[in-house]
């Protein structure tokens, strides 16, 4: 028997089997009286509720000084008001812009331009009744300006702690001494409100 004839016979056999199966299925009852039809479900499964983040307002003020090894010092004072969010898992995040207050100066002539704004990212975690916060400078304005008073350096090194309650205040003094005998000092105050 030639191969093409075997192929045609097998196709015919399979088509006949499929037709017989379809005919039997069309004549049978899918839900005979002894098999109950599934009842439509009226209960809705509750979706897990997602708690919204708790919103806080953080105010930061910092008085900084940067004493240079070659002599002289620069001082500055900064203020930032930033919204922060406390997530249900305890993570804390926010962003703000610190602004230079009047009175920044260096007691020596300098060709460098003093920064006037610094965009800051705030991250942290709630540990019991306390927020442990870290700050990271993102962008300095105007472009090409320098933070002459040491604000960025003193703000980003330590972790800052503040009680997680409305009206809480925390103060911290940070001193950084470089190997080249430069000293940067900051007196920072954090205030938290709802």
TORGU-900927 format. One record per residue (C-alpha): x, y, z. Coordinates in steps of 0.05 Angstrom, whole numbers, padded with zeros to 5 digits, always signed. Layout:
N
XYZ...
END
This chain:
194
+00000+00000+00000+00029+00068-00019+00047+00117+00037-00001+00171+00015-00059+00121+00019-00040+00102+00091-00039+00176+00109-00108+00188+00080-00137+00127+00116-00110+00150+00183-00139+00219+00173-00207+00189+00156-00205+00143+00217-00189+00202+00263-00244+00245+00232-00296+00189+00242-00274+00181+00315-00280+00256+00327-00350+00257+00295-00374+00199+00337-00348+00233+00401-00382+00298+00383-00448+00262+00368-00447+00226+00436-00429+00290+00474-00486+00328+00441-00537+00276+00464-00514+00269+00536-00535+00310+00597-00475+00343+00630-00513+00349+00696-00559+00289+00706-00606+00292+00766-00556+00255+00811-00502+00308+00798-00518+00376+00825-00499+00436+00783-00449+00482+00816-00485+00540+00850-00460+00610+00834-00418+00638+00890-00447+00700+00922-00393+00709+00975-00337+00756+00956-00269+00740+00985-00243+00800+01023-00183+00833+00991-00126+00848+01038-00131+00920+01061-00070+00963+01049-00058+01013+01103-00042+01082+01076+00025+01113+01096+00026+01159+01156+00046+01229+01134+00092+01273+01175+00126+01340+01166+00199+01345+01184+00233+01412+01197+00309+01413+01199+00353+01472+01218+00428+01467+01218+00483+01517+01237+00549+01495+01207+00621+01518+01207+00679+01493+01166+00748+01511+01192+00801+01504+01138+00872+01478+01149+00902+01539+01114+00866+01585+01163+00798+01616+01164+00728+01589+01168+00661+01591+01132+00594+01589+01169+00524+01578+01144+00454+01565+01169+00404+01520+01132+00329+01505+01139+00288+01450+01106+00215+01432+01112+00199+01365+01081+00141+01317+01079+00159+01246+01099+00118+01182+01095+00119+01125+01145+00099+01061+01109+00062+01004+01145+00126+00963+01146+00163+01019+01184+00203+01046+01126+00208+01122+01123+00220+01163+01060+00216+01235+01036+00249+01291+00998+00260+01364+01012+00300+01425+00993+00346+01457+01045+00352+01532+01036+00410+01576+01058+00389+01628+01108+00417+01699+01110+00485+01708+01145+00528+01655+01110+00599+01681+01105+00672+01663+01100+00724+01704+01139+00771+01703+01080+00761+01722+01006+00737+01664+00963+00723+01658+00889+00676+01599+00901+00601+01609+00898+00563+01589+00961+00506+01540+00949+00437+01568+00962+00394+01506+00957+00407+01432+00966+00357+01378+00947+00358+01323+00999+00331+01251+01001+00308+01226+01068+00307+01152+01084+00300+01113+01148+00261+01066+01191+00217+01067+01252+00251+01030+01309+00199+01024+01364+00178+01095+01381+00237+01128+01345+00252+01147+01273+00324+01132+01252+00336+01179+01192+00391+01188+01141+00399+01247+01094+00432+01248+01025+00446+01309+00982+00420+01300+00911+00431+01367+00876+00463+01434+00894+00438+01500+00866+00458+01543+00832+00497+01496+00786+00571+01495+00802+00561+01524+00872+00597+01495+00933+00573+01481+01004+00627+01522+01038+00601+01515+01109+00603+01438+01112+00527+01426+01116+00525+01367+01067+00584+01331+01098+00559+01337+01170+00487+01320+01152+00501+01256+01113+00550+01222+01160+00511+01205+01223+00442+01175+01231+00393+01223+01263+00343+01198+01315+00277+01232+01334+00217+01207+01373+00159+01188+01327+00107+01234+01357+00075+01301+01340+00117+01359+01365+00180+01318+01379+00246+01355+01375+00317+01326+01372+00383+01363+01374+00451+01337+01353+00521+01365+01348+00565+01333+01296+00640+01344+01290+00682+01316+01234+00758+01324+01235+00792+01307+01169+00863+01279+01167+00885+01345+01136+00864+01383+01199+00799+01411+01172+00742+01413+01222+00669+01414+01204+00618+01426+01258+00542+01425+01255+00488+01438+01307+00425+01406+01277+00354+01409+01304+00298+01365+01278+00224+01378+01292+00168+01330+01274+00095+01347+01264+00032+01315+01235
END
